[in-house]
Amino acid sequence: MAAPTTIDADVAVVGAGAAGLYAALTAASAGARVALVSATPLAQSASYWAQGGLAAVLAVDDTRELHLQDTLRAGRGTVRRSAAEILTSEAPTAVRDLERLGVRFDADRRGRLSLGLEGGHSVRRIVHAGGAATGRRVTRQLSALVAEHEQIVVLEDCRAVALPTVAGRCVGVRLHDERVVVARGVVLATGGAAALWSRTTNPAGAVGAGIVLAHAAGASLADLEMMQFHPTAVAGVDGADGFLVTEAVRGEGALLLDAGGERFVDELAPRDEVALAVARRMRDTGAASVGLDMRKVDPALFPNVVSVLRRSGIDPTRELVPVAPAAHYTMGGIATDLEGRASVPGLYAVGECACTGLHGANRLASNSLSECFVFGRRAALAALAEPLPPALREPVAALPRPQLAPASREALWLHAGIERDAEGLRTLLDDPHPLVRLVGACALARHESRGAHLRRDFPERDPALDEHHTVVRATDEPVLEHWA
């Protein structure tokens, strides 16, 4: 057989969202030859739609210890403290570096960064760009820099279909057109899996493709049962159903009201509390949604949110916005260390496809975008230290692409939604989609309720499982492991 057509690089990055773009720029700035693989044209990743900002200690009344404690508190006893310490220490540097790269964050008339407040944060520490258009602004700027960088080859409209290994080491990425990128280190930045659920805030492509590839290559996965449900996704509105109304609007005073016009929850409690309160109020009243009252919020602060709602026939300055929970953020993923290393040598993962343990059982709002840059940098530099890869002498087989049926998405929403139990979860074990089966298996393995994982049959939190994560290896059943 003929040897595969190869593209040589020092680092291969798969995914062109915030984490992938920043990892590629970091490696290239260190002198590496980088191949960036993107399934879509640049600046069309899921990060483009991110409304949240970056959480970082930038205010005089804030401290890294305070940010750390907020992260630990939100994560419900399963945050990996070492990961949270890195995030809270290095996030301010990441913000300054993005400014150096040309990202313009929102500031007041004196040029001081405007800091927002979101659920679970004890002080204002969220930086935005263009109000709720942060993802768009950041990815647009980083995409322009990547496109111009002479050390980066961008492979647009290319899909990764396998991660070839030699002697147990990942040595590159096989593309859908049979070419193979050969590299010292491979950094997966392929995003999350929230679109596996039928009701979601995510674009249709967010189905965990990189997670599936990594697991097929032998990488361990962790915490797949921990899907965060966002409490304020637009409900029942043509053209906007599932559209996420950023938590920052509640930080500026928006309220959640039930069908009788009554408040029923602290709007700035951590997301698991708010999402559960919304779901239960809907259940108790029989309503299909609750109302988000933005009438006292300055619409100039969130121009893209207001414009989307108005195009859909809702004027948030005059009427309530119907909202309900939706699957939003994958807190689990490819298990990594604090440099982004997966269990397979040569393979790294960053961003939403990765699981460092930072988010525990409930992600603190806007920590995830900061995570993309803090751990994206770490993974890129660590990948450069990998040994030279051996030559590939045989064709690399593509992994069959899992087909996601509407029935699988409905099954996840019904049986692994905000509340779940063993009877429903067991039905997922026979699903045709491999990631749906793994979500079911991980949720069954955790016999407690914690954060985003709420078991009707195990309604209490088990203190013995503090700092324990659900880990599933290549062929084994999930096990609960303690992560220091």
C-alpha positions, 0 to 999 in steps of 0.5 A, a space after each residue: 500500500 502507498 504511504 499516506 499523503 502527509 503534511 508536516 507540522 510541529 503542532 496540529 491544532 484541530 478546531 478554530 474556536 477561541 481555544 484552538 486559535 489561541 493555541 495555534 498563535 501561541 505555538 507559532 509565536 514560539 517558532 513552531 510550524 502549525 497546521 490548524 484544522 477547521 471544519 468550517 471557515 475561520 470565525 464560524 466556530 461555536 465560539 463565535 456565538 459565545 455571549 459570555 465574557 472572560 472571568 478574571 481578577 482585574 478590579 481593585 476590590 477583587 482577589 485571586 483567592 476570592 475568584 478561587 473560592 467562587 469557583 470552588 463554591 459553584 463547582 459543588 465539591 468536585 472542582 480540581 483545586 489545582 486547575 482552579 488555582 491556575 485559572 484564577 492566577 493566569 486569567 488576568 495575563 490572558 486578558 492583557 495578552 488578548 488586548 496586546 493581540 488587538 482585542 478591544 474589550 468594553 471600557 468606560 469613558 476613562 478607558 477602564 475596563 467595564 466589568 460585569 457581574 454574573 451568577 456565582 461571582 461575588 464581585 464584578 469581574 467579567 470583561 466583555 467585548 461588544 456587550 454580549 458579542 464577546 465570542 464574535 469579537 475575539 474569534 474575529 480578531 484571532 482568526 485574522 491574526 491566524 490567517 496572516 501568520 506565516 508559521 500557520 497553515 490553515 486547513 479550512 473545510 477539513 474534518 478530522 476523521 482519525 487520530 493515528 497512533 504509533 506504539 501508543 503515541 498520537 502522531 497526527 490527524 487524518 483528514 476526511 480527504 485521506 491526507 494526514 497531518 503529522 506532528 509532534 503534538 496534536 491539540 484538540 479544541 473541537 468544542 463540546 457536545 451540548 447539541 446531542 440534547 434535543 433542546 440546546 443553545 449550541 449550534 448543530 455541530 456541537 456533538 462531541 466529535 473530537 471527544 469521540 475521536 480521542 476515545 477511539 484512540 484510547 484516551 480517557 474521558 471524564 465527567 460526561 454526566 455533567 452537562 450544564 443547563 442554561 436557565 434562560 434560553 428563549 422558548 417557543 419563539 419562531 426564529 429564536 427558540 434556543 437562543 441564549 439570553 446571556 446571564 449578564 442581563 441578570 447581572 444588570 438587574 433582569 428578573 425571572 418571573 413565573 406565570 403569576 408575575 412573581 419572582 421565585 429564585 435568586 437570579 444570580 445564584 449558580 446556574 444549577 440552582 437557577 436552572 432547576 428552579 426554572 424547570 420545577 416552576 414550569 413543572 408545578 405550573 404547567 407552563 412551557 416557560 417563565 418570563 425574563 423581565 429585561 424592561 429595566 435593563 439598558 438595551 444599549 448594553 446588549 445590542 445583539 441580544 435585543 436585536 435578535 429578540 426584536 427580529 423574532 417579534 419580542 421587544 424586551 424593553 416592553 414585554 417579558 421574554 419567554 425562557 426555559 432551560 436548555 443544554 448549554 455547556 459540556 463540563 466533562 470531556 477528554 480527561 487531561 492534566 494541567 498542561 492539557 495532556 490526555 492519557 494518550 502520549 502526544 495528544 492534548 485537549 483544551 476548551 470545552 472538549 477537555 476536562 481538567 476538573 476546573 468546572 467540577 459539577 457546575 461551571 462558574 459563569 465565564 470561567 470557560 472562555 478564560 479557560 480557553 486561553 489559559 490552558 490553550 497556551 499551556 497545551 501549545 507550549 507542552 506540545 512543542 516539547 514532544 519528540 519528533 513523530 515517526 514516519 507513517 508508512 501505511 494508510 490510516 483508516 477513518 473512524 466511522 462517523 456516528 450518526 445522530 438520530 432525532 430519537 437519540 437527542 430526544 432520549 438524552 433530553 428525556 432521560 439525562 436532562 436536568 433530573 434523571 434516574 436509573 430507569 431512564 438512564 439505562 435506556 441510553 445504554 442501547 443507543 446507537 450513538 457511542 457518546 449517548 451510551 457513555 453519557 448514560 453509563 457515567 450518569 448511572 455510575 454516580 449514585 448521588 445528586 451534585 450540581 448539574 447531575 440530579 438523580 431522583 433516586 439518589 437525591 442527596 449529595 454524598 460527601 464521600 464523593 467530594 473531589 471524585 470524577 467519573 472516568 471512562 477509559 477505552 474499553 472499561 466501565 466508568 469508575 469514580 476517581 479522586 483527583 487532587 
